[in-house]
Amino acid sequence: MPAFMDRYPDIEIDIVASNRMVDVTDAGFDAGIRYGGTVPEDMVARRLSADIRWVIAASPDYLERYGTPEHPDDLLHHRCISNRLGDDRVYRWELARDGETYQMTVPGSVTVNHAETGLVAVLGGAGLMYFPEPLVAPYVKDGRLRLVLTEWSPLEEGFHIYYSSRRQLPTGLRLLIEFIQEARPLGL
């Protein structure tokens, strides 16, 4: 954000971070950002990132204490941290390899509605969690987290910014979209 603010000091941005499925038009927002598969069909969507790999991560302490799952079925015998979606459903972990797919409701006593909250729990050794890889990559690199079942990690649509097709695109929003696509924070 600092680089955008430096380039366009007169543009005001109001950011509301929520996992809720919100009708951006009815809520008075110019746009929203979501993973590609969750953008409402009646909206214009512009890609902001490359596709994102989804991974399962745990702390080394957790894996030492409870073992490393070798197959998706092994997750049924682990402490898993679930993620509540914006429509209040608990997300079913999606795993795929060589045409074989799993959509699993995993066991666990903790459910979070933001991946960052779950990340804190996983770093503390609370269990395994399903994450977008860019979120956990720094912790994997420095050894605080390990990935498991990586051969089952699916590649899904990346982030898209979306806005109403019934309204003219505000200049500030157009400039923000162009800036994000230029900066490529998650590749493209």
BELRA-V272012 format. One record per pair of residues at least 24 apart in sequence whose C-alpha atoms are under 10 Angstrom apart, sorted by sequence separation. I is the first residue (numbers start at 1). J is the second residue. D is the distance in Angstrom with one decimal. If there is no record, write none. Layout:
i->{I,I}
j->{J,J}
d->{D,D}
//
This chain:
i->{56,72,82,132,80,81,82,88,80,81,82,119,132,79,80,81,82,83,84,85,86,159,76,78,79,80,81,82,83,84,85,86,158,72,73,75,76,77,78,79,80,81,82,83,84,85,158,72,75,76,77,78,79,80,81,82,83,84,158,72,73,75,76,77,79,80,81,82,83,84,72,75,76,82,83,73,75,82,72,81,83,83,95,82,93,94,56,81,93,55,81,92,93,54,55,56,91,54,55,81,54,81,80,81,82,79,80,81,82,83,79,80,81,82,83,38,79,80,81,82,83,78,79,80,81,78,79,80,102,101,100,134,75,97,98,101,95,96,97,98,95,96,97,95,96,97,95,96,97,94,95,96,69,94,95,96,62,65,68,94,95,58,62,66,57,59,60,61,62,63,58,59,60,61,62,20,21,22,58,59,60,61,62,63,19,20,21,22,57,58,59,60,61,62,63,19,20,21,57,58,59,61,62,19,20,21,58,59,18,19,20,58,59,19,58,59,57,58,57,58,56,57,58,56,57,55,56,57,75,55,56,54,55,56,57,72,54,55,56,71,72,53,54,55,58,68,70,71,52,53,54,55,57,68,69,70,52,53,54,55,56,57,59,68,69,70,71,72,52,53,54,55,59,68,71,52,55,57,58,63,57,60,61,62,63,59,60,61,62,59,60,61,63,58,59,60,57,58,59,60,57,58,59,56,57,58,56,57,58,55,56,57,55,56,57,20,55,56,57,19,55,56,18,19,55,18,19,54,55,56,17,53,55,56,54,55,54,55,53,54,55,53,54,52,53,54,51,52,53,51,52,53,50,51,52,53,50,51,52,50,51,52,49,50,51,49,50,47,48,49,50,47,48,49,47,48,49,46,47,48,45,46,47,45,46,47,44,45,46,44,45,46,43,44,45,37,38,43,44,45,36,37,39,42,43,44,45,35,36,37,38,39,41,42,43,44,35,36,37,38,39,40,42,43,44,34,35,36,37,39,40,42,43,34,35,36,39,40,42,34,35,36,33,34,35,36,33,34,32,33,34,32,33,48,31,32,33,47,48,31,32,46,48,49,30,31,32,48,49,30,31,47,48,29,30,47,48,50,52,29,46,48,49,50,51,52,48,49,50,51,30,48,49,50,51,24,25,30,31,48,49,50,24,25,30,31,48,49,23,24,25,30,48,23,25,47,25,30,31,30,13,11,12,13,11,10,11,13,8,11,11,8,8,4,5,4,7,1,4,3,4,1,1,4,3}
j->{80,96,106,156,105,106,107,113,106,107,108,145,158,106,107,108,109,110,111,112,113,186,104,106,107,108,109,110,111,112,113,114,186,101,102,104,105,106,107,108,109,110,111,112,113,114,187,102,105,106,107,108,109,110,111,112,113,114,188,103,104,106,107,108,110,111,112,113,114,115,104,107,108,114,115,106,108,115,106,115,117,118,130,118,129,130,93,118,130,93,119,130,131,93,94,95,130,94,95,121,95,122,122,126,127,125,126,127,128,129,126,127,128,129,130,86,127,128,129,130,131,127,128,129,130,128,129,130,152,152,152,186,128,150,151,154,149,150,151,152,150,151,152,151,152,153,152,153,154,152,153,154,128,153,154,155,122,125,128,154,155,119,123,127,119,121,122,123,124,125,121,122,123,124,125,84,85,86,122,123,124,125,126,127,84,85,86,87,122,123,124,125,126,127,128,85,86,87,123,124,125,127,128,86,87,88,125,126,86,87,88,126,127,88,127,128,127,128,128,129,128,129,130,129,130,129,130,131,149,130,131,130,131,132,133,148,131,132,133,148,149,131,132,133,136,146,148,149,131,132,133,134,136,147,148,149,132,133,134,135,136,137,139,148,149,150,151,152,133,134,135,136,140,149,152,134,137,139,140,145,140,143,144,145,146,143,144,145,146,144,145,146,148,144,145,146,144,145,146,147,145,146,147,145,146,147,146,147,148,146,147,148,147,148,149,113,148,149,150,113,149,150,113,114,150,114,115,150,151,152,114,150,152,153,152,153,153,154,153,154,155,154,155,154,155,156,154,155,156,155,156,157,155,156,157,158,156,157,158,157,158,159,157,158,159,158,159,157,158,159,160,158,159,160,159,160,161,159,160,161,159,160,161,160,161,162,160,161,162,161,162,163,161,162,163,156,157,162,163,164,156,157,159,162,163,164,165,156,157,158,159,160,162,163,164,165,157,158,159,160,161,162,164,165,166,157,158,159,160,162,163,165,166,158,159,160,163,164,166,159,160,161,159,160,161,162,160,161,160,161,162,161,162,177,161,162,163,177,178,162,163,177,179,180,162,163,164,180,181,163,164,180,181,163,164,181,182,184,186,164,181,183,184,185,186,187,184,185,186,187,167,185,186,187,188,162,163,168,169,186,187,188,163,164,169,170,187,188,163,164,165,170,188,164,166,188,167,172,173,173,172,171,172,173,172,172,173,176,172,175,176,175,176,175,176,176,179,176,179,179,180,179,180,183,183}
d->{9.6,9.6,7.2,9.3,9.7,8.1,8.1,8.6,6.2,7.9,6.9,9.7,9.5,8.4,5.8,5.7,8.4,8.7,6.5,9.0,7.7,8.8,8.9,8.4,6.4,4.7,7.2,6.4,5.5,5.8,6.5,9.6,8.7,9.7,9.2,8.9,8.7,9.0,7.1,5.1,7.7,5.2,4.5,5.0,4.7,8.7,9.6,7.6,9.6,6.1,7.6,7.7,7.6,7.5,5.7,6.3,5.5,7.7,9.1,9.6,8.9,6.7,6.0,9.6,8.7,8.8,7.4,8.5,7.0,9.4,8.5,7.8,9.1,10.0,7.1,9.6,10.0,9.3,9.8,9.7,9.7,7.9,9.9,8.2,9.1,8.9,9.2,6.8,6.8,9.7,9.4,9.6,9.7,9.3,9.6,9.6,9.5,8.5,8.9,8.3,8.6,8.0,9.2,7.9,10.0,9.9,8.1,6.3,8.9,8.3,7.3,5.2,6.0,6.8,8.1,10.0,4.9,4.7,5.1,7.8,9.3,7.3,6.3,5.8,7.9,7.5,8.9,8.6,9.1,8.5,9.1,7.7,8.6,9.6,9.3,9.4,8.9,10.0,6.5,8.8,9.5,8.0,5.1,9.0,4.9,7.7,5.2,6.4,7.9,8.7,5.9,5.8,9.8,8.2,6.0,9.1,8.5,9.3,9.9,7.3,9.6,9.2,9.1,9.1,9.0,9.5,10.0,9.2,8.6,8.5,9.5,6.2,9.0,8.6,4.9,9.6,8.3,8.2,5.7,5.6,10.0,6.1,7.0,8.5,8.5,7.2,4.8,9.2,7.6,7.1,7.2,7.9,9.4,6.3,8.9,6.6,3.6,5.8,9.2,9.2,5.4,9.7,8.2,4.7,6.2,9.1,7.0,8.3,7.9,8.4,8.0,8.2,7.7,9.4,6.1,8.0,8.5,4.8,5.6,6.9,6.4,5.7,9.4,5.4,6.7,8.1,4.5,7.3,9.9,5.6,6.2,6.7,5.4,8.8,9.1,9.8,5.5,6.3,8.6,9.3,7.4,8.6,4.6,5.8,9.9,9.8,7.7,6.8,9.9,6.1,5.5,9.6,7.7,9.6,6.8,6.4,6.4,5.6,8.9,9.9,9.5,9.9,9.3,7.0,7.0,9.8,9.7,8.1,6.8,8.1,9.8,8.7,9.1,8.7,8.7,7.6,9.9,9.7,9.4,9.7,8.4,7.9,9.2,9.6,8.5,8.5,6.9,9.1,9.8,6.0,6.2,9.9,9.4,8.6,4.5,6.3,10.0,5.5,6.0,9.6,6.3,5.5,8.8,9.9,5.5,6.6,8.4,4.5,7.6,10.0,5.7,6.1,6.7,5.7,9.0,9.0,7.6,6.9,9.4,6.7,7.9,7.5,9.0,6.9,6.6,8.4,9.7,9.1,9.5,9.2,9.8,9.7,8.2,7.7,9.1,5.3,5.5,7.6,6.4,5.7,9.3,5.6,6.4,8.3,4.2,7.3,10.0,5.5,6.1,6.3,5.4,8.7,9.9,5.5,6.2,8.8,9.2,4.6,5.2,7.4,4.1,8.3,8.5,5.3,7.7,5.3,7.6,9.1,7.3,5.3,9.7,7.3,5.4,7.1,6.2,5.1,9.7,8.6,4.3,6.6,9.5,5.3,6.5,5.9,5.4,8.7,9.5,5.7,6.3,8.3,4.3,8.9,9.6,5.4,6.8,8.2,9.5,6.0,5.4,9.0,8.2,6.5,9.4,9.7,5.5,6.1,9.3,8.4,5.0,8.5,9.5,7.6,9.9,9.1,5.0,5.6,6.3,5.7,9.0,9.2,8.5,8.4,7.4,5.6,9.3,9.8,5.4,5.6,9.1,7.0,9.5,7.1,8.6,8.3,4.4,5.5,9.5,9.8,9.2,5.5,6.0,8.7,6.6,5.6,8.7,9.4,5.6,6.6,8.3,4.4,7.8,5.6,6.2,7.8,6.7,5.4,9.0,9.2,9.4,5.5,6.6,8.1,10.0,8.9,8.7,4.6,9.8,6.7,7.8,6.3,7.5,9.8,5.8,8.6,7.8,8.1,9.4,8.8,8.7,9.7,9.4,9.7,6.8,9.6,8.9,9.7,7.3,7.4,6.5,8.6,9.1,8.5,5.2,5.3,8.0,8.8,7.7,9.9,9.5,7.9,5.5,4.3,7.3,6.6,8.1,9.9,8.3,5.0,9.7,7.9,10.0,7.7,7.1,9.5,9.4,8.3,9.1,9.7,7.8,7.3,8.6,9.3,8.1,9.1,6.2,9.3,9.2,9.4,8.7,9.4,9.4,8.6,9.3,9.1,9.9,7.5,9.5,9.8,7.0,9.2,8.7,9.9,9.6,9.7,9.5}
//
